[in-house]
């Protein structure tokens, strides 16, 4: 399975825009066992000017708050909070 040309171009354009404003990261798109896109964008290390790759390691910061908030909202929707 592959990403069609239009979708691939839209993703590439989006990553270029994100990179232009200083974003960096890795992107993995899969369907089942098929890897459709595996790429890095931006700089993994701005000081040393190392480009990001799919294998780059990034500090993620504090992401747990968003997951906790989402879990609380799910529990609220299920009526499991009091």
C-alpha positions in Angstrom: 0.0 0.0 0.0 1.2 3.5 -0.8 0.1 7.1 -0.1 -1.4 8.6 -3.2 0.6 11.5 -4.8 -1.8 14.2 -3.7 -1.8 13.1 -0.1 1.9 12.7 0.0 2.4 16.2 -1.4 -0.1 17.7 1.1 1.9 16.0 3.9 5.2 17.2 2.5 3.9 20.7 2.2 2.6 20.7 5.8 5.9 19.4 7.1 7.8 22.1 5.1 5.5 24.8 6.7 6.1 23.3 10.2 9.8 23.2 9.6 9.9 26.8 8.4 8.5 28.0 11.7 11.0 25.9 13.7 9.1 22.7 14.3 11.0 19.4 14.2 10.1 15.8 14.7 9.4 12.5 13.1 6.4 11.2 11.3 5.3 7.6 10.9 2.2 6.8 9.0 1.2 3.1 8.9 -1.8 1.1 7.9 -1.7 -2.4 9.5 1.8 -3.7 8.9 2.4 -1.3 5.9 4.6 1.7 6.5 3.4 4.5 4.2 5.7 7.3 5.4 8.7 7.4 7.7 10.5 10.6 7.8 12.1 13.3 10.0 11.7 17.0 9.5 13.4 20.0 10.9 16.5 19.9 13.1 17.0 17.3 15.8 19.8 19.5 17.2 19.6 23.2 16.3 23.0 24.0 17.8 24.8 21.4 15.9 22.5 21.7 12.9 21.7 17.9 12.8 18.7 17.1 10.7 15.9 15.1 12.2 15.5 11.5 11.0 13.0 8.8 11.8 15.4 7.5 14.4 16.0 10.9 16.1 15.2 11.0 19.9 13.3 14.1 21.2 12.5 15.2 24.7 8.7 15.2 24.7 8.1 17.5 27.6 5.0 17.1 29.7 2.5 15.2 27.6 0.8 13.4 30.4 -1.6 16.3 31.2 -3.4 15.9 27.9 -3.8 12.2 28.3 -5.1 12.6 31.9 -7.6 15.3 30.7 -8.8 13.0 27.9 -9.2 10.1 30.3 -11.2 12.3 32.7 -13.5 13.5 29.9 -14.1 9.8 28.9 -15.0 8.9 32.4 -17.3 11.9 32.6 -19.1 10.9 29.4 -19.5 7.5 30.9 -21.0 8.9 34.1 -18.3 7.3 36.2 -17.3 10.5 38.0 -19.0 12.0 41.0 
